[in-house]
Amino acid sequence: YIILKYMNQNKQNSVIVVGTGAVGLMTAYYLNKAGFQVTCCDFGPDPTALHYDERMASTTYRSGNARHVTATETSSLASSSRKGLIYKSPSKGGWMSKNIKELTPLERKWVDDFEYFTGHPEIIDKYNDDICAINNNGKKLWHELLDENKKIFKNCGLQLGVGIFFLNRKHFMKENVDSMERAKSEADFEDLYNPKVQRLNLEEVRKAYPVFEDAFNNDLLVGGLTEDCITVNSIDFCANTINYLRSKGVVFRWGEFIFEMKRNGNGEVSSLTTAKGEALTADHYIFSTGWLTHGIFKDTKSEDKIMGVLGCWIAIPNPGLEAETLVAHAFDPKPFIP
């Protein structure tokens, strides 16, 4: 909305959006709705094609076909309970899968900053207050989008609730005092930032989720909670959005790597240079790119602010449990009756 307000004031209506993940597509959606001429560029392949190389796709398309919107999904990883983890190797229960000696000075600074925050709960609380407020506003916008355009949610596995289950009592119970942050347990954290959270004791979880019967019989669960959220199969949702935007005249350029911004004598961006040597021009340029393309932000305030230190995706086979996993994590909201 801030972008639209600024752009409408300038009375110029051609826009290039670089990056067609979920954020870039939603930006293109609202720009198109407001009457702008939108062109989307992405270095990856067309995700709506019948066969495309997922290895060349961006994070939205290669990190699993699922996304959920909750108040706490982007909360700080730098909690006091994770102090020291970023420096430890995975074999010692940590996160550092790269040789520390191979970190660049900028990467090392990022790691040091992360470690600093783990010892300052007051900063972590402030960050979580801000980001969870933004996420709650985001949930409202997703519901507005759902009411406005059900077409792009069709066959996307849309669910309007999520269940969270706990294997460790101190993560679930209020008496946990190990954490220095305001919320004393993971369940308390969800209570703090989600407007609608319902705690379930062990018997309530067992009755509501019979798929966990084996877990109950082996004393693996201690409780759970439900909260309102939006869950979609993200690749299907993005494909629907791309097809919808095409029908509205939005142009998509796939396999288009943008590596440089050209500026005029006034310092304003005048064009974008592609890897093919082509210059792309528009009245406005919006970037929604991952950390791999951070070089494009040279000489901007975002230069060296986006670091890919922690990013890693792995898939672990779970034979025969795919359906149960989906049922356990996403559900249609119904009043819970003990």
Secondary structure, DSSP 8 states (H G I E B T S, - for coil): -HHHHHHHHHT--EEEEE--SHHHHHHHHHHHHTT-EEEEEESS--TTSSS--GGGS-HHHHS-S-EEE-TTTT--S--GGGTTGGGS-GGGT-S--S-GGG--HHHHHHHHHHHHHHT-HHHHHHHHHHHHHHHHHHHHHHHHHHHH-GGGGTTS--BS-EEEEESSHHHHSTT-----SSSSSHHHHHHHH-SSEEEE-HHHHHHH-GGGHHHHHTT---EEEEE--EEE-HHHHHHHHHHHHHHTT-EEEES--EEEEEE-TTS-EEEEEETTS-EE--SEEEE---GGGGGGGTTSTTTT----SS--------TT-HHHHHHHHB--------
